[in-house]
Amino acid sequence: MNNNRKVFLSFLGTNDYVECNYYFGNQKVENVKFVQEAMLKIFCKEFKKDNNDKIYILLTKEAEDRNWPKLEEKISELKKNDIVEPVKDIPVGSNENEIWQIFSKVFNLFKDGDEVFFDITHGFRLLPLLGITLLNYARFLKNIKIKGIYYGAFETLGPISLVRQRDIKDRNAPIFDLTPYYDIMEWGIGAREFVSSGSTRKIKEIVNQHIIPLQKTFCGKIDDNYKKIKHLIDWIDIGTNEILYCRGLQIIKGENFNKAKKLLNEIKRADLNLSYALIPLLEKIEEKITEFNSDDILNGFRAVKWCIEHNLIQQGITILQEMLITYLIEKTKYKDKINNKKIREELSAAIYFVMNPNINEKEYKGDNDILEILKKMKENNDIKELFNIFNRLRNIRNDINHCGFIQPIKIEKLKKELENSFNEVYKVVLNDK
């Protein structure tokens, strides 16, 4: 059961407002002077004192003097007095210092986990922008949930002088839900996080907490194309986690990224309300995974490139060395045993031995057949260079896996070594293909 506190915030304006009928979807509140009356009836029906829910009306001194007594009377008729709290002495925002005072005063109203409904109809024109910025800040620091951002569009009725002349039944003004436009900002954050770190955490949050619930709310069910978006992000999430957790066989198989690529094409062709904001994000995702193919050993090296781009240095070093072993095994008669633990260990030991001629051959305790195979492979200069890189990576990997306690390599050198090793290896492997 969700016990998070619900919070409604609204700035009260200073104008002499005219009665009208506000509607939101199929809900209509007739003959009200203040948009707050309509919004409290529509959005705050489930607010309860027992849950510590709050309705904050933000008041400048002028708004308090001109309109608060009238609105307070209307709120009393709605029997919401016990959860309504006027927040007085809000600055008008006429200078930078006052803007910061508004920011601080409103931010301090929030508690951790609040579910927030925000009316941006009234106040200085800067307040909607300030409000959106403040909500995003509080969402991060106080884990608030943005349940709705609303605007009562009285101006759609025309000039006030003409509105006064019309019969009340013809004064129907919409309340706009601006939440999806806030979500667009969230998608931008998700896209940036994915591009910079390879993480799908934010994008998954957007899909699960915004897109899917909105579909259920407005359509009663989830459209198949929106289900595809959810599957798409799930598959990309699995694919990126395969890299993050160094799952070599799955990386080579490339199954999840390729499922995602097929779905991407289907979604881009679909007629979705969110297309204008969603398609650029999906294209950015596609750009990141386009190189990965099905059942391709090169996927392993593409994963190393991914690690370098997203600063996953430890994972990159591990994957590169293990993909080198895989690549070399595939050039031997053991190519169908790339996941055989003994073969991989024997090959690793043999590489070390053949690249250290000062070691007495009698000291070698490994598989002689693999040793002889590698000696012949060493005659190829490219393969010999791969052996060198493998041994170099061995030292780096040991250093990073043992937390750099003994003769630690400098941090900046770790990444540089990975980049240089990858470039050398990829050039050989790519030419070989």
C-alpha positions as CSV (number, residue, x, y, z in Angstrom):
1,M,0.0,0.0,0.0
2,N,1.3,3.5,-1.0
3,N,1.4,5.8,2.1
4,N,3.3,8.6,0.6
5,R,2.0,12.1,1.4
6,K,0.1,13.8,-1.4
7,V,0.9,17.5,-1.9
8,F,-0.8,20.1,-4.1
9,L,0.9,23.5,-4.7
10,S,-0.5,26.6,-6.3
11,F,0.4,30.2,-6.5
12,L,-2.6,32.5,-5.9
13,G,-2.7,35.5,-8.3
14,T,-3.7,39.1,-7.7
15,N,-6.3,39.7,-10.5
16,D,-10.0,40.2,-10.2
17,Y,-10.9,36.8,-11.7
18,V,-14.0,36.1,-13.7
19,E,-16.2,33.1,-13.1
20,C,-16.0,30.2,-15.7
21,N,-16.3,26.5,-16.0
22,Y,-13.0,24.6,-15.9
23,Y,-12.9,21.1,-17.5
24,F,-10.3,18.3,-17.5
25,G,-11.1,15.4,-19.7
26,N,-14.7,14.4,-18.9
27,Q,-14.6,16.2,-15.5
28,K,-16.1,19.7,-15.3
29,V,-16.3,22.2,-12.4
30,E,-18.9,24.9,-13.1
31,N,-19.1,28.5,-12.2
32,V,-15.8,29.0,-10.3
33,K,-13.8,32.2,-9.9
34,F,-10.5,30.6,-8.9
35,V,-8.8,27.8,-10.8
36,Q,-7.8,26.4,-7.5
37,E,-11.4,25.5,-6.7
38,A,-11.6,23.4,-9.8
39,M,-8.3,21.7,-9.3
40,L,-9.0,20.8,-5.7
41,K,-12.3,19.2,-6.8
42,I,-10.6,17.3,-9.7
43,F,-7.2,16.4,-8.4
44,C,-7.5,16.4,-4.6
45,K,-10.5,14.3,-4.0
46,E,-8.5,11.5,-2.4
47,F,-6.4,13.8,-0.1
48,K,-6.7,12.8,3.5
49,K,-5.7,14.4,6.8
50,D,-4.9,11.0,8.2
51,N,-2.2,10.6,5.5
52,N,-0.8,14.1,6.3
53,D,-1.7,15.2,2.7
54,K,-1.3,18.9,2.2
55,I,-2.7,21.6,-0.1
56,Y,-0.3,24.6,-0.1
57,I,-1.6,27.9,-1.4
58,L,1.4,30.2,-2.0
59,L,0.6,33.9,-1.3
60,T,2.4,37.1,-2.0
61,K,1.3,39.9,0.3
62,E,-0.8,41.4,-2.5
63,A,-2.5,38.1,-3.3
64,E,-3.2,37.5,0.4
65,D,-4.9,40.9,0.7
66,R,-6.9,40.8,-2.5
67,N,-7.9,37.1,-3.1
68,W,-7.0,34.9,-0.2
69,P,-10.1,35.6,2.0
70,K,-12.4,34.8,-1.0
71,L,-10.6,31.6,-1.9
72,E,-10.4,30.6,1.8
73,E,-14.2,30.9,1.9
74,K,-14.5,28.6,-1.1
75,I,-12.1,26.1,0.3
76,S,-14.2,26.0,3.5
77,E,-17.2,25.1,1.4
78,L,-15.2,22.2,0.0
79,K,-14.4,21.1,3.5
80,K,-10.7,21.0,2.8
81,N,-9.6,23.5,5.6
82,D,-8.0,20.8,7.7
83,I,-5.4,20.0,4.9
84,V,-5.0,23.5,3.4
85,E,-2.1,25.6,4.5
86,P,-1.6,29.1,3.2
87,V,2.1,29.9,2.8
88,K,2.4,33.6,3.3
89,D,5.0,36.2,2.6
90,I,6.1,34.7,-0.7
91,P,8.2,37.3,-2.5
92,V,6.9,38.5,-5.9
93,G,10.2,37.5,-7.6
94,S,11.2,41.0,-8.7
95,N,14.9,40.4,-8.3
96,E,17.4,37.5,-8.1
97,N,17.4,37.4,-4.3
98,E,13.7,37.1,-4.1
99,I,13.7,34.3,-6.7
100,W,16.1,32.4,-4.5
101,Q,13.8,33.0,-1.5
102,I,10.9,31.5,-3.4
103,F,13.0,28.5,-4.4
104,S,14.1,27.9,-0.8
105,K,10.7,28.5,0.7
106,V,8.9,26.1,-1.6
107,F,11.6,23.5,-1.6
108,N,11.4,23.3,2.2
109,L,7.7,22.4,2.0
110,F,8.5,19.0,0.5
111,K,9.2,15.8,2.5
112,D,10.9,12.7,1.3
113,G,8.7,10.7,-1.1
114,D,6.0,13.3,-1.5
115,E,3.6,12.8,-4.5
116,V,3.3,16.3,-6.0
117,F,0.6,18.0,-8.0
118,F,1.6,21.5,-9.2
119,D,-0.7,24.3,-10.5
120,I,1.3,26.8,-12.5
121,T,-1.6,28.9,-13.7
122,H,-0.9,32.1,-11.7
123,G,2.1,34.2,-10.6
124,F,4.9,35.9,-12.4
125,R,5.8,34.4,-15.8
126,L,9.2,33.2,-14.4
127,L,7.4,31.1,-11.8
128,P,6.5,28.1,-14.1
129,L,10.1,27.8,-15.2
130,L,11.3,28.2,-11.6
131,G,8.7,25.6,-10.5
132,I,9.8,23.1,-13.1
133,T,13.4,23.6,-12.0
134,L,12.5,23.3,-8.4
135,L,10.5,20.1,-8.9
136,N,13.4,18.5,-10.7
137,Y,15.8,19.5,-7.9
138,A,13.4,18.1,-5.2
139,R,12.8,15.0,-7.2
140,F,16.5,14.3,-7.0
141,L,17.2,15.4,-3.4
142,K,13.9,14.5,-1.8
143,N,12.8,11.7,-4.0
144,I,9.4,13.4,-4.7
145,K,7.1,11.9,-7.4
146,I,5.7,14.3,-10.0
147,K,2.0,13.3,-10.3
148,G,0.8,16.2,-12.3
149,I,1.7,19.7,-13.6
150,Y,-1.5,21.6,-14.6
151,Y,-2.4,24.9,-16.2
152,G,-5.9,26.5,-16.2
153,A,-6.2,28.1,-19.7
154,F,-8.7,30.8,-19.0
155,E,-7.2,32.9,-21.8
156,T,-8.6,30.5,-24.4
157,L,-11.9,32.2,-23.8
158,G,-10.6,35.5,-25.1
159,P,-10.4,39.0,-23.6
160,I,-11.9,39.4,-20.1
161,S,-14.2,42.2,-21.3
162,L,-15.8,39.8,-23.8
163,V,-15.9,36.9,-21.4
164,R,-17.9,39.0,-19.0
165,Q,-20.6,39.5,-21.7
166,R,-21.0,35.7,-22.3
167,D,-23.4,33.5,-20.5
168,I,-21.7,31.4,-17.8
169,K,-22.6,28.1,-19.6
170,D,-20.5,29.3,-22.6
171,R,-17.4,30.1,-20.5
172,N,-15.6,26.7,-20.7
173,A,-11.9,26.8,-20.2
174,P,-9.6,23.7,-20.3
175,I,-7.1,22.6,-17.7
176,F,-4.0,21.4,-19.6
177,D,-1.9,18.6,-18.3
178,L,1.7,19.7,-18.9
179,T,3.2,16.6,-17.2
180,P,4.2,15.0,-20.5
181,Y,6.4,18.0,-21.3
182,Y,8.1,17.6,-18.0
183,D,8.7,14.0,-19.0
184,I,10.4,15.1,-22.1
185,M,13.1,16.8,-19.9
186,E,13.3,13.4,-18.0
187,W,13.9,11.6,-21.3
188,G,16.7,14.0,-22.1
189,I,18.3,13.1,-18.8
190,G,17.8,9.4,-19.5
191,A,19.3,9.8,-23.0
192,R,22.3,11.7,-21.6
193,E,22.8,9.0,-18.9
194,F,22.7,6.2,-21.5
195,V,25.1,7.9,-23.8
196,S,27.6,8.9,-21.1
197,S,27.5,5.9,-18.9
198,G,25.7,3.2,-20.9
199,S,23.1,2.9,-18.1
200,T,19.4,2.3,-18.9
201,R,18.3,3.0,-15.3
202,K,16.7,6.4,-16.0
203,I,15.1,5.3,-19.3
204,K,13.6,2.2,-17.6
205,E,12.3,4.5,-14.8
206,I,10.6,6.8,-17.4
207,V,9.0,3.9,-19.2
208,N,7.7,2.1,-16.0
209,Q,6.7,5.2,-14.1
210,H,5.5,7.6,-16.8
211,I,4.8,6.1,-20.2
212,I,3.0,2.9,-19.2
213,P,0.9,4.5,-16.3
214,L,-0.2,7.3,-18.7
215,Q,-1.3,4.7,-21.2
216,K,-3.4,2.9,-18.5
217,T,-4.8,6.2,-17.3
218,F,-5.9,7.7,-20.6
219,C,-6.6,4.5,-22.7
220,G,-7.6,2.0,-20.1
221,K,-5.0,-0.4,-21.5
222,I,-1.5,-0.5,-22.8
223,D,-1.1,-0.2,-26.6
224,D,1.0,-2.9,-28.2
225,N,3.5,-0.4,-29.4
226,Y,4.0,0.9,-25.9
227,K,4.5,-2.7,-24.8
228,K,7.2,-2.9,-27.4
229,I,8.9,0.2,-25.9
230,K,9.0,-1.6,-22.6
231,H,10.4,-4.8,-24.1
232,L,13.0,-2.7,-26.1
233,I,14.3,-1.1,-22.9
234,D,14.3,-4.4,-21.1
235,W,16.4,-6.0,-23.8
236,I,18.8,-3.1,-24.0
237,D,19.1,-3.2,-20.2
238,I,20.0,-6.9,-20.3
239,G,22.5,-6.3,-23.1
240,T,24.3,-3.5,-21.2
241,N,24.3,-5.5,-18.0
242,E,26.0,-8.4,-19.9
243,I,28.8,-6.0,-20.6
244,L,28.8,-4.5,-17.1
245,Y,29.0,-8.0,-15.5
246,C,31.4,-9.4,-18.1
247,R,29.1,-12.2,-19.5
248,G,31.3,-13.3,-22.4
249,L,29.2,-15.9,-24.1
250,Q,26.1,-13.7,-24.0
251,I,28.0,-10.8,-25.4
252,I,29.2,-12.9,-28.3
253,K,25.7,-14.2,-28.9
254,G,24.3,-10.6,-29.1
255,E,20.8,-11.8,-28.7
256,N,19.3,-8.9,-26.7
257,F,20.8,-6.1,-28.6
258,N,19.6,-7.6,-31.9
259,K,16.1,-8.1,-30.5
260,A,16.2,-4.5,-29.5
261,K,17.3,-3.4,-33.0
262,K,14.3,-5.2,-34.7
263,L,11.9,-3.6,-32.2
264,L,13.4,-0.2,-32.8
265,N,12.5,-0.4,-36.5
266,E,8.9,-1.4,-35.6
267,I,8.4,1.3,-33.1
268,K,9.8,4.0,-35.4
269,R,7.2,3.1,-38.0
270,A,4.3,3.2,-35.4
271,D,2.0,6.1,-35.0
272,L,2.7,7.1,-31.4
273,N,1.6,10.3,-29.6
274,L,5.0,10.5,-28.0
275,S,6.9,10.1,-31.4
276,Y,8.2,13.7,-31.5
277,A,10.1,13.3,-28.3
278,L,10.6,9.6,-28.3
279,I,12.0,9.0,-31.8
280,P,15.2,11.1,-31.3
281,L,15.9,9.2,-28.1
282,L,15.4,5.8,-29.8
283,E,17.7,6.9,-32.6
284,K,20.4,7.7,-30.1
285,I,19.9,4.2,-28.6
286,E,20.1,2.6,-32.0
287,E,23.3,4.5,-32.7
288,K,24.9,3.0,-29.6
289,I,24.0,-0.7,-30.3
290,T,24.0,-0.8,-34.1
291,E,27.5,-2.5,-34.4
292,F,26.4,-5.6,-32.4
293,N,25.5,-8.6,-34.5
294,S,24.1,-12.1,-33.8
295,D,26.7,-14.8,-33.0
296,D,29.7,-12.7,-33.7
297,I,33.0,-12.9,-31.8
298,L,33.6,-9.3,-32.8
299,N,30.8,-8.4,-30.3
300,G,33.3,-9.1,-27.6
301,F,35.7,-6.5,-28.9
302,R,32.8,-4.1,-29.5
303,A,32.0,-4.5,-25.9
304,V,35.5,-3.5,-25.0
305,K,35.0,-0.3,-27.1
306,W,31.8,0.2,-25.1
307,C,33.7,-0.1,-21.9
308,I,36.2,2.5,-22.9
309,E,33.5,4.9,-24.0
310,H,31.7,4.6,-20.7
311,N,34.7,4.5,-18.5
312,L,34.2,0.8,-17.4
313,I,37.9,0.2,-17.2
314,Q,38.0,-2.9,-15.0
315,Q,35.3,-4.6,-17.2
316,G,37.1,-3.5,-20.4
317,I,40.4,-5.1,-19.2
318,T,38.7,-8.3,-18.2
319,I,36.6,-8.6,-21.4
320,L,39.6,-7.8,-23.7
321,Q,41.8,-10.4,-22.2
322,E,39.1,-13.1,-22.2
323,M,38.1,-12.2,-25.8
324,L,41.8,-12.6,-26.8
325,I,41.8,-16.1,-25.3
326,T,38.5,-16.8,-27.2
327,Y,39.9,-15.5,-30.5
328,L,43.0,-17.6,-30.1
329,I,41.2,-20.8,-29.2
330,E,39.0,-20.3,-32.3
331,K,42.2,-20.5,-34.4
332,T,43.0,-23.9,-33.0
333,K,41.4,-27.4,-33.2
334,Y,39.7,-26.6,-29.9
335,K,37.5,-23.9,-31.5
336,D,34.3,-25.6,-30.3
337,K,35.5,-25.4,-26.7
338,I,35.7,-21.7,-26.0
339,N,33.9,-22.2,-22.7
340,N,36.0,-25.1,-21.6
341,K,37.7,-24.0,-18.3
342,K,40.7,-26.3,-18.7
343,I,41.4,-25.3,-22.3
344,R,41.3,-21.6,-21.4
345,E,43.6,-22.0,-18.4
346,E,46.0,-24.1,-20.5
347,L,46.1,-21.6,-23.3
348,S,46.7,-18.7,-20.9
349,A,49.6,-20.6,-19.2
350,A,51.1,-21.6,-22.6
351,I,51.1,-17.9,-23.9
352,Y,53.0,-16.8,-20.8
353,F,55.6,-19.6,-21.4
354,V,56.2,-19.1,-25.1
355,M,56.7,-15.4,-24.6
356,N,59.3,-16.0,-21.9
357,P,62.1,-17.9,-23.5
358,N,64.3,-17.7,-20.4
359,I,62.0,-20.1,-18.6
360,N,63.3,-23.7,-18.8
361,E,60.9,-25.8,-20.9
362,K,61.2,-28.6,-18.3
363,E,59.4,-26.3,-15.8
364,Y,56.3,-26.3,-18.0
365,K,53.6,-28.4,-16.5
366,G,50.8,-27.7,-18.9
367,D,49.4,-29.4,-22.0
368,N,52.2,-30.0,-24.4
369,D,49.8,-30.2,-27.4
370,I,48.5,-26.7,-26.7
371,L,52.1,-25.5,-26.2
372,E,53.2,-26.8,-29.6
373,I,50.2,-25.2,-31.3
374,L,51.1,-21.8,-29.8
375,K,54.7,-22.1,-30.7
376,K,53.7,-22.4,-34.4
377,M,51.1,-19.6,-34.0
378,K,53.9,-17.4,-32.6
379,E,55.6,-17.5,-36.0
380,N,52.8,-15.1,-37.3
381,N,53.9,-11.6,-36.3
382,D,50.3,-10.5,-35.7
383,I,49.6,-13.4,-33.4
384,K,52.9,-12.8,-31.6
385,E,51.8,-9.3,-31.0
386,L,48.5,-10.5,-29.6
387,F,50.5,-12.8,-27.2
388,N,52.4,-9.7,-26.0
389,I,49.3,-7.7,-25.4
390,F,47.7,-10.7,-23.6
391,N,50.7,-10.8,-21.2
392,R,50.6,-7.1,-20.7
393,L,46.9,-7.2,-19.9
394,R,47.6,-10.0,-17.4
395,N,49.7,-7.6,-15.2
396,I,47.1,-4.8,-15.5
397,R,44.2,-7.1,-14.7
398,N,46.0,-8.6,-11.6
399,D,46.7,-5.0,-10.4
400,I,43.2,-3.8,-10.7
401,N,41.6,-7.0,-9.4
402,H,43.8,-6.9,-6.4
403,C,42.9,-3.3,-5.7
404,G,46.3,-1.9,-6.5
405,F,47.9,-2.8,-3.1
406,I,51.2,-3.9,-4.6
407,Q,53.1,-1.6,-7.0
408,P,49.8,0.0,-8.1
409,I,49.6,1.4,-11.7
410,K,48.5,5.0,-11.9
411,I,44.8,5.4,-12.6
412,E,45.3,7.4,-15.8
413,K,47.7,4.7,-17.1
414,L,45.1,2.0,-16.7
415,K,42.7,3.5,-19.1
416,K,45.5,4.4,-21.5
417,E,46.8,0.9,-21.5
418,L,43.3,-0.4,-22.2
419,E,42.8,2.0,-25.1
420,N,46.2,1.2,-26.6
421,S,45.8,-2.6,-26.2
422,F,42.3,-2.5,-27.7
423,N,43.3,-0.5,-30.7
424,E,46.2,-2.9,-31.5
425,V,44.1,-6.0,-31.0
426,Y,41.0,-4.7,-32.9
427,K,43.2,-3.8,-35.9
428,V,44.5,-7.4,-36.1
429,V,41.2,-9.1,-35.4
430,L,39.2,-6.8,-37.8
431,N,41.7,-7.4,-40.6
432,D,41.6,-11.2,-39.9
433,K,37.8,-11.1,-40.5
